[in-house]
Amino acid sequence: MNTAMEILKNQLSPEHLDRLLVLKNEEVNQFVAYAIELCEPDSVWVGNDSDEDAAYCRQLSIDNREELPLAIDGHTVHFDGYYDQARKKEVTKYLVPSDVVLDKKLNQVEREQGLKEIRDLQKGAYKGRRMLVTFFCLGPTNSPFAIPCLQITDSAYVVHSEAMLYRRGYEEFKRQSSNPSFEFFKFRHATGQVDDRMTSVHYDKNRVYMDYTRNTVLSVNTQYAGNTVGLKKLALRLAICKADREGWLAEHMFVMRANGPKGRKTYLCGAYPSACGKTSTAMIPGENIVGDDLAYFRVIDGEFRAVNVEAGIFGIIQDVCAKGDPVIWDVLHAPGEVIFGNVLVKDGSPYWLGMGEEIPKTGANHVSPAWTEGMLGPDGKPTTPSHKNARYTVRMQDLENKDPDWDTPNGLPVGGIIYGGRDSDINVPVREAYSWAHGICTMGAMLESETTAATIGAEGVRSWNVMSNMDFLSMSVGKYLQNNLEFAKDIERPKVFGTNYFLKRDGQYLNGMLDKSAWVKWMELRVHGDVESLDAGYGMIPKYEDLKTIFKNTLNQAYTEQDYVEQFTVRIPELLGKLDRMEEIYATVGDTPEAMKEEMAAQRKRLEALKAEKGEYISPLDLA
């Protein structure tokens, strides 16, 4: 059997071999050599941090027809297979050693069994192809947050996407390699057999396995970026484990800058399940975005600090329109690097659902290169011109409203944490927790999202999603909560807030789409103690006079007392019903922290007392 060095020397050109050897890392050499031996590529290309290498991979994706050029310079479109349009929970599993017990809520397979399965599926998968070896970084480079990553793939689209979404990491490998405790994440992806549209044929044999014991993700027979761009949610699972070992936090959160009076800058982070307003909050007009999806938290110089893990946005494009999303809209229509995914293309222009323009009735899309309105998919179901999970990929540096300090190595001081859910009849639009523990336990840990008419299944069903991170936990819910409760306990921690943009009356929303601007302004003022609040029994809520002023100054619109009463009425029966659901859920979590039980009990006691004093539905005007 050849040694790793023999395999590398036989397969790599002197230039590309030298690119590996200067890293002076045996783990890198072993991982690359094993991929060569297993996947059997025709050639191997090793990238560094140069602009030339980035341009090479972008052009290779076009040459390989993984991306197709569009009319606007720099814009391309990528199509995934009909059955490869999203993350597949059922085939995304942790590889768990036989002597380890992992939380039963987590999808898993015995490690050796899973490794054998993925090896068999990846065996010879690179025959006739070029193996691409590239280096990226999670978090800013030259930073205490930085996690170097090694990606191996046969897909230039994957590399091009990562080049837009993450910082370059080759020099970061060099910087950290001298550290005896150097640790990095590794990803090996194989597209598998493809059809004439360059999409994976054996989607039924799609596998995405995470070997958290080796900081490794392995995926096969898939092209969808959520399964192949390893640094995204797959790496989040590895980062949660690493954070647990090292005493920091990896969260599914945006980071934004709220602009206060006299030029004050206040940084807020927010966790929102899908369709609950996460991206629209991060991109509020007049504020500044730092990142829209993932954040790392560390204590640095005695401050609670956060970074955007990424350097770009892989966003859902449905309903992105000129009026509601002007910054993104402008980027998507200006020359520059943009990858569209699974949209409709007609005469070189992309179209998507909810864009506010007439959509052609024919074109190329994820269903067919000759799609027509009314066409049924391979499964016999009606199809849409653009997929509901269609995407766009852009760089942070191209956003006009980016915070100038979004990439600062030591992160940004966090003033507030927001947990945003979706419900039609329970929570007020914005409220503040009494304490860090109260916020973590009754806002983050009790986060729910209500299904909509656009969701498959019954409308109005509430889905529990602890801190919007349930799908990505690599440990028990109880341990994850305990880590959050204990983090940064020796310093001043951010205020915690809850939001809900989806209250209804008679089927109509009580909040306007832009009202979130006012809620964010109120949170910014509360972080600094500039306005008072009212005790609503499950958190502190705004006073009418303050909201009236904020709506006038921020949105130039009137905010009536009737609006206030309808939106901020305390709904005791519904709040107690939510507590009933949560107590039932956490009774199944064996390691539920005592603080969680105490906060739920205290919340019930406060609400029962408020009910006895003021009734079941309490106007905020009666709380003064």
Residue pairs with C-beta under 8 A, 6 or more apart in sequence:
2 10
2 37
3 33
4 26
4 29
4 30
4 32
4 33
4 34
5 29
5 33
7 33
7 36
7 37
8 17
8 20
8 29
8 32
8 33
8 36
9 17
11 36
11 41
11 43
11 44
12 20
12 44
12 46
16 44
16 45
16 46
17 46
19 46
19 47
19 48
19 170
20 28
20 29
20 32
20 46
20 133
21 29
22 174
23 173
23 174
23 177
24 177
25 173
25 177
25 182
27 184
28 150
28 173
28 184
31 150
31 152
31 186
31 188
32 44
32 46
32 133
32 150
32 152
35 131
35 152
35 188
36 44
36 131
38 119
38 122
38 123
39 122
39 123
39 124
39 125
39 126
39 127
39 131
39 154
39 188
39 190
40 123
40 124
40 125
40 126
40 127
41 126
41 127
41 129
41 130
41 131
41 154
42 126
42 127
42 128
42 129
42 130
43 130
43 131
44 130
44 131
44 133
45 130
45 131
45 132
45 133
46 133
46 134
47 53
47 54
47 56
47 57
47 132
47 133
47 134
47 135
47 159
47 170
48 135
48 170
48 171
49 135
49 168
49 169
49 170
49 171
54 163
54 168
57 132
57 134
57 156
57 159
57 160
57 163
58 156
58 160
58 163
58 337
60 130
60 156
61 67
61 76
61 78
61 155
61 156
61 157
61 159
61 160
62 68
62 69
62 76
63 156
64 156
64 157
64 198
65 197
65 198
66 78
66 155
66 156
66 157
66 198
66 223
67 76
67 77
67 78
67 157
67 160
67 339
68 76
68 77
68 78
68 345
69 75
69 76
69 348
70 76
70 77
70 340
70 345
70 348
70 349
70 350
71 347
71 348
71 349
72 333
72 334
72 335
72 338
73 335
73 336
74 335
74 336
74 337
74 338
75 335
75 336
75 337
75 338
75 339
75 340
75 350
76 338
76 339
76 340
77 339
77 340
77 341
77 343
77 345
77 350
78 157
78 223
78 339
78 340
78 341
78 342
79 197
79 198
79 199
79 341
79 342
79 364
79 365
79 366
80 199
80 223
80 224
80 341
80 342
80 366
81 195
81 197
81 199
81 200
81 201
81 203
81 223
81 366
82 366
82 367
82 377
82 378
82 379
83 203
83 204
83 378
84 199
84 200
84 203
84 206
84 222
84 223
84 224
84 227
85 224
85 342
85 366
85 387
85 389
86 224
86 226
86 389
87 208
87 224
87 226
87 227
87 233
87 471
88 206
88 208
88 222
88 227
89 107
89 471
90 107
91 206
91 207
91 208
92 107
92 208
92 209
92 210
92 227
93 107
93 108
93 109
93 114
93 207
93 208
93 209
93 210
94 102
94 106
94 107
94 108
94 109
94 209
94 210
94 212
94 237
94 474
95 108
95 109
95 110
95 111
95 114
95 115
95 209
95 210
95 211
95 212
95 213
96 102
96 108
96 109
96 110
96 111
97 110
97 111
97 213
98 110
98 111
98 112
102 108
103 473
103 475
103 476
103 477
105 473
105 476
105 477
106 473
106 474
109 117
109 209
111 211
111 213
114 209
114 211
115 209
115 211
117 207
117 209
118 207
118 209
118 218
118 220
121 190
121 192
121 205
121 207
121 220
121 221
122 188
122 190
122 218
122 220
125 154
125 190
125 191
125 192
125 220
126 154
126 190
129 154
130 154
131 152
131 153
131 154
132 151
132 152
132 153
132 154
132 155
132 156
132 158
132 159
133 150
133 151
133 152
134 150
134 151
134 153
134 159
134 162
134 163
135 148
135 149
135 150
135 151
135 168
135 169
135 170
135 172
135 173
136 148
136 149
136 151
136 162
136 163
136 166
136 167
136 168
136 169
136 231
137 146
137 147
137 148
137 149
137 166
137 167
137 168
137 169
137 172
138 145
138 146
138 147
138 148
138 149
138 166
138 185
138 231
138 235
138 239
138 296
138 309
138 310
139 145
139 146
139 147
139 167
139 296
139 307
139 308
139 309
140 146
140 167
140 307
140 407
140 408
140 409
140 411
141 167
141 168
141 169
141 171
141 172
141 175
141 409
142 172
142 175
142 409
143 307
143 409
143 410
143 411
144 298
144 300
144 409
144 410
145 296
145 298
145 307
145 409
145 411
146 172
146 176
147 183
147 184
147 185
147 235
147 239
147 242
148 169
148 172
148 173
148 176
148 184
148 185
149 166
149 169
149 184
149 185
149 186
149 187
149 230
149 231
149 235
150 173
150 184
150 185
150 186
150 187
151 158
151 159
151 162
151 187
151 189
151 230
151 231
152 186
152 187
152 188
152 189
153 159
153 187
153 188
153 189
153 190
153 191
153 228
154 189
154 190
154 191
155 189
155 191
155 223
155 228
157 223
157 339
158 189
158 223
158 225
158 228
158 229
160 339
161 225
161 229
161 314
161 339
161 393
162 229
162 231
164 311
164 312
164 337
164 339
164 393
164 394
164 395
165 229
165 231
165 232
165 310
165 311
165 312
165 313
165 314
165 393
166 231
166 310
166 311
166 312
167 311
167 407
173 184
176 182
176 184
183 215
183 242
184 215
185 215
185 216
185 217
185 230
185 231
185 235
185 238
185 239
186 214
186 215
186 216
186 217
187 216
187 217
187 218
187 219
187 230
187 231
187 234
187 235
188 216
188 217
188 218
188 219
189 218
189 219
189 220
189 222
189 228
189 230
190 219
190 220
190 221
191 200
191 221
191 222
191 223
191 228
192 200
192 201
192 202
192 205
192 220
192 221
192 222
193 200
193 201
193 202
193 221
194 200
194 201
195 201
197 369
199 223
200 206
200 221
200 222
200 223
201 221
202 221
203 221
203 222
205 220
205 221
206 219
206 220
206 221
206 222
206 227
207 218
207 219
207 220
207 221
208 217
208 218
208 219
208 222
208 227
208 234
209 217
209 218
209 219
210 216
210 217
210 218
210 234
210 237
210 238
210 474
211 217
211 218
212 237
212 238
212 241
212 474
215 238
215 242
217 230
217 234
217 235
217 238
219 227
219 228
219 230
219 234
222 228
225 232
225 314
225 341
225 391
225 393
226 232
226 233
227 234
229 314
231 310
232 293
232 294
232 310
232 314
233 252
233 471
233 472
236 250
236 252
236 294
236 309
236 472
237 472
237 473
237 474
238 474
239 250
239 296
239 309
240 250
240 469
240 472
240 473
240 474
240 475
240 480
241 474
241 475
242 250
243 249
243 250
243 296
243 483
244 475
244 479
244 483
247 487
248 296
248 297
248 298
248 299
248 487
249 296
249 297
249 298
249 483
249 484
249 487
250 294
250 295
250 296
250 297
250 309
251 269
251 271
251 294
251 295
251 296
251 297
251 467
251 469
252 271
252 293
252 294
252 467
252 468
252 469
252 472
253 269
253 270
253 271
253 293
253 294
253 295
253 306
253 417
253 468
254 269
254 270
254 272
254 278
254 279
254 281
254 282
254 289
254 290
254 291
254 292
254 293
254 295
255 267
255 268
255 269
255 282
255 289
255 290
255 291
255 295
255 306
255 307
255 308
255 406
255 412
255 414
256 267
256 268
256 269
256 270
256 281
256 282
256 284
256 287
256 288
256 289
256 290
256 403
257 265
257 266
257 267
257 268
257 287
257 288
257 289
257 290
257 403
257 412
258 265
258 266
258 267
258 268
258 287
258 415
258 520
258 521
258 523
258 524
259 265
259 266
259 286
259 287
259 288
259 524
260 266
260 524
260 525
260 528
260 530
261 530
264 524
264 528
266 415
266 416
266 524
266 527
266 528
267 290
267 306
267 412
267 413
267 414
267 415
268 414
268 415
268 416
268 417
268 418
268 520
268 523
268 524
269 295
269 297
269 306
269 414
269 416
269 417
269 418
269 494
270 278
270 281
270 282
270 417
270 418
270 419
270 420
270 499
271 278
271 417
271 418
271 419
271 420
271 444
271 447
271 467
271 468
271 469
272 278
272 281
272 418
272 419
272 420
272 421
272 468
273 421
273 422
273 447
273 449
273 463
273 465
273 468
274 449
275 422
275 449
275 452
276 420
276 421
276 422
276 449
276 468
276 501
276 502
277 420
277 422
277 499
277 501
277 516
278 292
278 293
278 420
278 468
279 292
279 315
279 316
280 324
280 325
280 513
280 516
281 418
281 420
281 499
281 516
281 520
282 289
282 291
282 292
283 289
283 292
283 325
283 327
283 328
283 401
284 516
284 517
284 520
285 326
285 327
285 401
285 514
285 517
286 517
286 554
287 401
287 517
287 520
288 401
288 402
288 403
289 396
289 399
289 401
289 402
289 403
289 406
290 306
290 308
290 402
290 403
290 405
290 406
290 412
291 307
291 308
291 309
291 310
291 396
291 406
292 313
292 315
293 309
293 310
293 313
293 314
294 308
294 309
294 310
295 306
295 307
295 308
295 309
296 306
296 307
296 309
296 411
297 304
297 305
297 306
297 414
297 487
297 488
298 305
298 411
299 305
299 487
299 488
299 491
300 410
300 411
301 410
302 491
303 413
303 491
304 413
304 414
304 488
304 491
304 492
304 493
304 494
305 410
305 411
305 412
305 413
305 414
306 411
306 412
306 414
307 408
307 411
307 412
308 396
308 406
308 407
310 396
311 395
311 396
311 397
311 407
312 393
312 394
312 395
312 396
313 328
313 392
313 393
313 394
313 396
313 399
314 391
314 392
314 393
315 328
315 391
315 392
315 393
315 394
316 389
316 390
316 391
317 332
317 340
317 343
317 352
317 386
317 390
317 391
317 392
318 352
318 353
318 354
318 386
318 388
318 389
318 390
319 353
319 354
319 355
320 328
320 329
320 332
320 352
320 354
320 355
320 392
321 329
321 354
321 355
321 356
322 329
322 356
323 356
324 513
327 399
327 400
327 401
328 392
328 394
328 399
330 400
331 338
331 394
331 398
331 399
331 400
332 338
332 340
332 350
332 392
332 394
336 398
337 394
337 395
337 398
338 392
338 393
338 394
339 392
339 393
340 350
340 390
340 391
340 392
341 390
341 391
341 392
341 393
342 365
342 366
342 386
342 387
342 389
342 390
342 391
343 350
343 351
343 352
343 365
343 386
343 387
343 390
344 350
344 351
344 352
344 359
344 360
344 363
344 364
344 365
344 371
344 385
344 386
345 351
345 363
345 364
345 365
346 360
346 362
346 363
346 364
351 357
351 359
351 360
351 363
351 385
351 386
352 359
352 385
352 386
352 390
353 359
353 384
353 385
353 386
353 388
353 390
359 385
359 386
360 385
361 372
361 373
361 385
362 370
362 371
362 372
362 373
363 371
363 385
364 370
364 371
365 371
365 383
365 385
365 386
365 387
366 387
366 390
367 375
367 377
367 383
368 375
371 383
371 385
373 385
374 382
375 383
376 382
376 383
377 383
388 454
396 402
396 406
396 407
403 412
405 412
414 494
415 494
415 495
415 524
415 527
415 528
416 494
416 495
416 496
416 497
416 523
416 524
416 526
416 527
417 439
417 444
417 494
417 495
417 496
417 497
418 496
418 497
418 498
418 499
418 523
419 439
419 443
419 444
419 447
419 467
419 468
419 496
419 497
419 498
419 499
420 447
420 498
420 499
420 500
420 501
421 427
421 447
421 448
421 449
421 450
421 498
421 499
421 500
422 448
422 449
422 450
422 452
422 500
422 501
422 502
423 448
423 450
423 462
423 500
423 502
423 503
424 450
424 460
424 502
424 503
424 504
425 503
425 504
425 571
425 574
426 500
426 571
426 574
426 575
426 577
426 578
427 498
427 500
427 503
428 500
428 503
428 536
428 541
428 567
428 568
428 569
428 570
429 499
429 500
429 501
429 503
429 510
429 511
429 515
429 519
429 567
429 568
430 497
430 498
430 499
430 500
430 519
430 522
430 523
430 541
430 542
431 497
431 498
431 536
431 538
431 539
431 540
431 541
432 495
432 496
432 497
432 523
432 526
432 533
432 539
432 540
432 541
433 439
433 442
433 443
433 495
433 496
433 497
433 498
433 539
433 540
434 539
434 540
435 496
436 485
436 493
436 494
436 496
437 485
437 595
437 599
438 496
438 539
438 599
438 603
439 495
439 496
439 497
439 498
440 481
440 484
440 485
440 496
440 595
441 481
441 485
441 593
441 595
441 596
441 599
441 600
442 538
442 539
442 599
442 600
442 603
443 496
443 497
443 498
443 539
444 466
444 467
444 481
444 484
444 496
445 466
445 467
445 481
445 582
445 586
445 596
446 464
446 578
446 582
447 464
447 465
447 466
447 467
447 468
448 462
448 463
448 464
448 465
448 578
448 581
449 462
449 463
449 465
450 460
450 461
450 462
450 463
450 502
451 457
451 458
451 459
451 460
451 461
451 462
451 463
452 459
453 459
462 581
464 470
464 581
464 582
464 585
465 471
466 473
466 477
466 480
466 481
467 480
467 484
469 480
470 477
473 480
476 589
476 590
476 591
477 589
477 591
477 592
478 589
478 590
478 591
478 592
478 593
478 596
479 591
481 592
481 593
481 596
482 591
482 593
485 593
485 595
494 527
495 523
495 526
495 527
497 523
497 526
498 539
499 516
499 519
501 509
501 511
501 515
501 516
502 509
502 511
503 509
503 510
503 511
503 567
504 510
505 566
510 563
510 566
510 567
511 567
514 555
515 555
517 554
517 555
518 547
518 550
518 551
518 554
518 555
518 559
521 550
521 553
521 554
522 531
522 542
522 546
522 547
522 550
525 531
525 546
525 550
526 533
526 540
531 542
531 543
531 546
532 543
532 546
533 540
533 541
533 542
533 543
534 540
534 541
534 542
534 543
534 620
534 623
534 624
535 623
536 568
536 570
536 610
536 618
536 620
536 623
537 570
537 572
537 575
537 603
537 606
537 607
537 609
537 610
538 570
538 575
538 603
538 606
538 607
541 568
541 620
541 623
542 568
543 624
544 561
544 564
544 620
544 621
547 559
547 564
548 558
548 559
548 564
550 559
551 557
551 558
551 559
552 558
552 559
561 621
564 620
564 621
565 619
565 620
565 621
568 620
569 617
569 618
569 619
569 620
570 610
570 617
570 618
570 620
570 623
571 616
571 617
572 607
572 610
572 611
572 615
572 616
572 617
572 618
573 616
573 617
575 607
576 604
576 607
576 608
576 611
579 600
579 603
579 604
579 607
582 600
583 600
586 592
586 596
586 597
586 600
610 618
614 622
